[in-house]
Amino acid sequence: PTSYNSYKHVILTNVGNAPASFAGQSVNGSAFTLPSGWPGDTAGISGYPMCGSALSPGSSCLVRVLASPAAVGEHSGTLGFSYTYDSQSSYA
């Protein structure tokens, strides 16, 4: 085949003491996309729920990234989140 699709999983953990509310997400790199349904997709894996619109202190959740490279080889990308934590807006 000329392409291969697979999901890559990223686990987010709120290590703070206040809820984090997600305002947006982005992914760059030609081989990667965020599948539709995030936030709000609840079908998690390995004991981690899918990320919703907020993450409680000490909680973890899962983000699914679709890797769809057009060619064999190394591919890189960046996954970012806009969020509000303790009334402060941030991007990670």
C-alpha contacts under 8 A as a table, 3 or more apart, distances in Angstrom:
res1	aa1	res2	aa2	distance
1	P	4	Y	7.23
2	T	70	A	6.22
2	T	71	A	6.25
3	S	68	S	6.63
3	S	69	P	5.83
3	S	70	A	4.71
3	S	71	A	6.03
3	S	72	V	7.78
4	Y	67	A	7.80
4	Y	68	S	5.69
4	Y	69	P	6.20
4	Y	70	A	7.27
5	N	66	L	6.87
5	N	67	A	5.60
5	N	68	S	4.50
5	N	69	P	7.16
6	S	66	L	5.85
6	S	67	A	5.34
6	S	68	S	6.75
7	Y	64	R	6.18
7	Y	65	V	5.54
7	Y	66	L	4.55
7	Y	67	A	5.90
8	K	64	R	5.88
8	K	65	V	5.14
8	K	66	L	6.21
8	K	67	A	6.71
9	H	62	L	6.59
9	H	63	V	5.78
9	H	64	R	4.80
9	H	65	V	6.21
10	V	62	L	5.72
10	V	63	V	5.12
10	V	64	R	6.46
10	V	65	V	7.66
11	I	48	Y	7.93
11	I	60	S	6.59
11	I	61	C	5.62
11	I	62	L	4.58
11	I	63	V	6.27
12	L	60	S	5.38
12	L	61	C	5.36
12	L	62	L	6.22
12	L	63	V	7.44
13	T	55	L	7.93
13	T	58	G	6.74
13	T	59	S	5.74
13	T	60	S	4.17
13	T	61	C	6.61
14	N	19	P	7.64
14	N	20	A	7.10
14	N	55	L	6.51
14	N	56	S	6.73
14	N	57	P	5.33
14	N	58	G	5.31
14	N	59	S	5.72
14	N	60	S	6.42
15	V	57	P	6.28
15	V	58	G	5.37
15	V	59	S	7.74
16	G	19	P	7.78
16	G	57	P	5.64
16	G	58	G	6.88
17	N	57	P	5.06
17	N	58	G	7.39
18	A	56	S	6.84
18	A	57	P	5.40
18	A	85	Y	6.63
18	A	86	D	5.89
19	P	54	A	6.68
19	P	55	L	5.59
19	P	56	S	4.48
19	P	57	P	5.40
19	P	85	Y	6.30
19	P	86	D	7.15
20	A	54	A	5.46
20	A	55	L	5.15
20	A	56	S	6.53
20	A	57	P	7.65
20	A	83	Y	6.37
20	A	84	T	5.60
20	A	85	Y	4.63
20	A	86	D	7.39
21	S	53	S	5.81
21	S	54	A	4.14
21	S	55	L	6.43
21	S	83	Y	5.35
21	S	84	T	5.11
21	S	85	Y	6.58
22	F	25	Q	7.86
22	F	52	G	7.92
22	F	53	S	5.21
22	F	54	A	5.72
22	F	81	F	7.06
22	F	82	S	5.96
22	F	83	Y	4.24
22	F	84	T	6.47
23	A	53	S	7.55
23	A	81	F	7.54
23	A	82	S	5.18
23	A	83	Y	5.05
23	A	84	T	7.16
24	G	81	F	5.79
24	G	82	S	4.99
24	G	83	Y	6.99
25	Q	79	L	7.48
25	Q	80	G	5.57
25	Q	81	F	4.35
25	Q	82	S	6.08
26	S	34	L	7.58
26	S	79	L	5.85
26	S	80	G	5.17
26	S	81	F	6.46
27	V	32	F	6.82
27	V	33	T	6.26
27	V	34	L	6.83
27	V	77	G	6.91
27	V	78	T	5.48
27	V	79	L	4.45
27	V	80	G	6.23
28	N	32	F	6.74
28	N	33	T	7.62
28	N	77	G	5.26
28	N	78	T	5.31
28	N	79	L	6.76
29	G	32	F	5.72
29	G	75	H	7.72
29	G	76	S	6.13
29	G	77	G	4.22
29	G	78	T	6.74
30	S	69	P	7.56
30	S	77	G	7.65
31	A	67	A	5.62
31	A	68	S	4.95
31	A	69	P	4.49
31	A	70	A	7.09
31	A	75	H	6.81
31	A	76	S	7.79
31	A	77	G	7.67
32	F	65	V	6.70
32	F	66	L	5.58
32	F	67	A	4.66
32	F	68	S	6.01
32	F	69	P	7.50
32	F	77	G	6.94
33	T	65	V	5.99
33	T	66	L	5.23
33	T	67	A	6.74
33	T	68	S	7.89
34	L	38	W	7.59
34	L	64	R	6.90
34	L	65	V	5.07
34	L	66	L	6.02
35	P	38	W	6.94
35	P	64	R	7.24
35	P	65	V	6.67
35	P	66	L	6.40
37	G	40	G	6.03
37	G	41	D	5.16
38	W	41	D	5.54
38	W	51	C	7.33
38	W	52	G	7.18
38	W	63	V	7.90
39	P	50	M	7.72
39	P	51	C	5.96
39	P	52	G	4.62
39	P	53	S	5.93
40	G	50	M	7.22
40	G	51	C	6.77
40	G	52	G	4.76
40	G	53	S	7.10
41	D	44	G	7.95
41	D	50	M	5.88
41	D	51	C	7.36
41	D	52	G	7.24
42	T	49	P	6.05
42	T	50	M	4.96
42	T	51	C	7.51
42	T	52	G	7.78
43	A	49	P	6.62
43	A	50	M	6.10
44	G	47	G	6.99
44	G	48	Y	5.47
44	G	49	P	4.29
44	G	50	M	4.75
44	G	62	L	6.58
45	I	48	Y	5.57
45	I	49	P	6.80
45	I	50	M	7.98
45	I	62	L	7.81
48	Y	60	S	6.73
48	Y	61	C	5.31
48	Y	62	L	5.88
49	P	60	S	7.80
49	P	61	C	5.22
49	P	62	L	5.97
50	M	61	C	5.39
50	M	62	L	4.59
50	M	63	V	6.13
51	C	54	A	7.46
51	C	55	L	7.42
51	C	61	C	4.89
51	C	62	L	5.46
51	C	63	V	6.12
52	G	55	L	7.33
55	L	59	S	6.33
55	L	60	S	7.20
55	L	61	C	7.58
56	S	59	S	5.42
69	P	72	V	7.13
69	P	75	H	7.38
80	G	91	Y	6.92
80	G	92	A	5.41
81	F	91	Y	5.52
81	F	92	A	5.31
82	S	89	S	7.29
82	S	90	S	5.80
82	S	91	Y	4.41
82	S	92	A	6.63
83	Y	89	S	5.77
83	Y	90	S	5.48
83	Y	91	Y	6.26
84	T	87	S	5.96
84	T	88	Q	5.35
84	T	89	S	4.36
84	T	90	S	6.14
85	Y	88	Q	5.29
85	Y	89	S	6.46
85	Y	90	S	7.51
